[in-house]
Amino acid sequence: MNKSVMITGINGLLGQNIVREFSRDHDIYGLDLTPGIFGSSSNIKVKQLDLNDVKALDDYVELVRPDSIIHTAAYTNVDRAEEDEDIAFAVNGLVPASIAQIGKKFDIPLVHISTDYVFSGDSGPYKETDTRDARGKYSESKLAGERAVLESGAEVAVIRPNVMYGHGKNLKSSFVEWLLTELRNERSVRIVDDQYNNPTYARRLAAVIRVVLDQKAWDIWHFGSKEVVSRYTFALKIADTFGLSSALINAISTVDLNQKAPRPMRSGLICEKLKKELTIPIMSIDEELALLKEEMHVS
Ligand SMILES: NC(=O)c1ccc[n+]([C@@H]2O[C@H](COP(=O)([O-])OP(=O)(O)OC[C@H]3O[C@@H](n4cnc5c(N)ncnc54)[C@H](OP(=O)(O)O)[C@@H]3O)[C@@H](O)[C@H]2O)c1
């Protein structure tokens, strides 16, 4: 009999990639606000459920009793969170706390997806044990959620990605796909050259989640690519991988964007622990972009 996994935020970028990783040998129970792209097949069941409804969530978990829970759902609009503080805090802070308690009650392990935004972004890249110091409402809400699951006493792994990218269907925001569309249509783009991180490829993150669950690695893990680069350099690498002209990519500063929420400027995640303890190779950005290109069937 297949093992089963419950995935929150199944329609999102990471949710879709987790389905691809797990559906070959797992029964999938997906939750999201909308029906999304999957429909229902023999081993993928999707239920529309607002995770703020803790009673409905509790009832659903009791009904399906998954072997594990992967919590990817979040309020992810960083700038809008500055105004929608209460909604962001409910989804990113309180929901993870409820999920961890439900997991504990039914003895189901949880993988919780956090973010590099729990750090200030003043002096990255960061190790798992570095001091957390969130700036801005989205970051504070995600830190509250991370704290709650870690303090819950449940079997929990927290994985922190940064600047996640990948392939999926009907996604609302994907930096790579947006950039490819702009460059293919010969439109010039302005990309910040003063925000640094080591982007996380969603497809490989999904594989990392499987290893963490298989090895019962209840701990905090960082996962990104080998090198820390500016967003501008990342954009150049994307153009290069997909054979598009980089002449349309213009470097700007973060202040030019006038964004509502602060951004971590010197971020990035040191992934040595994952590499050593879980023997997961950390790849270069070029290697992972080549995998993405293959995944997107672009020749
Ligand atoms: N993307 C990044 O660059 C990045 C970087 C670091 C960490 N992360 C973290 O990684 C995780 C996955 O990110 P992602 O990019 O895959 O996010 P995403 O594409 O925005 O997907 C999140 C999904 O959760 C759903 N959702 C939101 N509120 C919900 C609720 N109350 N009940 C049920 N479903 C709800 C969303 O629905 P709607 O679309 O309808 O709202 C969406 O389908 C998040 O925890 C995020 O904080 C992301």
The ligand as a Tripos MOL2 file, in Angstrom:
@<TRIPOS>MOLECULE
LIG
   48    52     1     0     0
SMALL
NO_CHARGES

@<TRIPOS>ATOM
      1 N1          8.6520   31.7270   -3.4890 N.am      1 LIG1
      2 C1          9.7540   32.0710   -2.8500 C.2       1 LIG1
      3 O1         10.6250   32.7680   -3.3710 O.2       1 LIG1
      4 C2          9.9600   31.5880   -1.4300 C.ar      1 LIG1
      5 C3         11.1960   31.8460   -0.8210 C.ar      1 LIG1
      6 C4         11.3980   31.3930    0.4810 C.ar      1 LIG1
      7 C5         10.3860   30.7210    1.1490 C.ar      1 LIG1
      8 N2          9.1970   30.5130    0.5430 N.ar      1 LIG1
      9 C6          8.1500   29.7700    1.2650 C.3       1 LIG1
     10 O2          7.9080   28.5800    0.5400 O.3       1 LIG1
     11 C7          6.5430   28.1750    0.6990 C.3       1 LIG1
     12 C8          5.9380   27.8990   -0.6610 C.3       1 LIG1
     13 O3          6.0440   29.0590   -1.4530 O.3       1 LIG1
     14 P1          5.4080   29.1290   -2.9160 P.3       1 LIG1
     15 O4          6.2180   30.1130   -3.6990 O.co2     1 LIG1
     16 O5          5.2010   27.7490   -3.4430 O.co2     1 LIG1
     17 O6          4.0140   29.8090   -2.5740 O.3       1 LIG1
     18 P2          2.7690   30.0520   -3.5330 P.3       1 LIG1
     19 O7          3.1090   29.7270   -4.9480 O.co2     1 LIG1
     20 O8          2.2270   31.3990   -3.1900 O.co2     1 LIG1
     21 O9          1.7470   28.9350   -3.0150 O.3       1 LIG1
     22 C9          1.1100   29.0150   -1.7800 C.3       1 LIG1
     23 C10        -0.2450   28.3550   -1.9190 C.3       1 LIG1
     24 O10        -0.9020   28.4060   -0.6430 O.3       1 LIG1
     25 C11        -2.2500   28.8140   -0.8410 C.3       1 LIG1
     26 N3         -2.8050   29.4250    0.3550 N.ar      1 LIG1
     27 C12        -2.5730   30.6630    0.8300 C.ar      1 LIG1
     28 N4         -3.3200   30.8880    1.9330 N.ar      1 LIG1
     29 C13        -4.0360   29.7410    2.1580 C.ar      1 LIG1
     30 C14        -5.0210   29.3580    3.1240 C.ar      1 LIG1
     31 N5         -5.4080   30.1990    4.0870 N.pl3     1 LIG1
     32 N6         -5.5600   28.1270    3.0480 N.ar      1 LIG1
     33 C15        -5.1790   27.2720    2.0530 C.ar      1 LIG1
     34 N7         -4.2740   27.5800    1.1100 N.ar      1 LIG1
     35 C16        -3.7180   28.8000    1.1590 C.ar      1 LIG1
     36 C17        -2.1300   29.8340   -1.9840 C.3       1 LIG1
     37 O11        -3.3790   30.0970   -2.5440 O.3       1 LIG1
     38 P3         -3.6140   31.5380   -3.2810 P.3       1 LIG1
     39 O12        -2.5980   31.6200   -4.3670 O.co2     1 LIG1
     40 O13        -5.0160   31.4430   -3.7690 O.co2     1 LIG1
     41 O14        -3.4070   32.5640   -2.2200 O.co2     1 LIG1
     42 C18        -1.1590   29.1160   -2.9110 C.3       1 LIG1
     43 O15        -1.8100   28.1990   -3.7750 O.3       1 LIG1
     44 C19         5.8670   29.3010    1.4940 C.3       1 LIG1
     45 O16         5.8000   28.9050    2.8370 O.3       1 LIG1
     46 C20         6.8080   30.4730    1.3450 C.3       1 LIG1
     47 O17         6.7230   31.3340    2.4580 O.3       1 LIG1
     48 C21         8.9600   30.9260   -0.7390 C.ar      1 LIG1
@<TRIPOS>BOND
     1     1     2 1
     2     2     3 2
     3     2     4 1
     4     4     5 ar
     5     4    48 ar
     6     5     6 ar
     7     6     7 ar
     8     7     8 ar
     9     8     9 1
    10     8    48 ar
    11     9    10 1
    12     9    46 1
    13    10    11 1
    14    11    12 1
    15    11    44 1
    16    12    13 1
    17    13    14 1
    18    14    15 2
    19    14    16 1
    20    14    17 1
    21    17    18 1
    22    18    19 2
    23    18    20 1
    24    18    21 1
    25    21    22 1
    26    22    23 1
    27    23    24 1
    28    23    42 1
    29    24    25 1
    30    25    26 1
    31    25    36 1
    32    26    27 ar
    33    26    35 ar
    34    27    28 ar
    35    28    29 ar
    36    29    30 ar
    37    29    35 ar
    38    30    31 1
    39    30    32 ar
    40    32    33 ar
    41    33    34 ar
    42    34    35 ar
    43    36    37 1
    44    36    42 1
    45    37    38 1
    46    38    39 2
    47    38    40 1
    48    38    41 1
    49    42    43 1
    50    44    45 1
    51    44    46 1
    52    46    47 1
@<TRIPOS>SUBSTRUCTURE
     1 LIG1         1 GROUP 0 **** ****
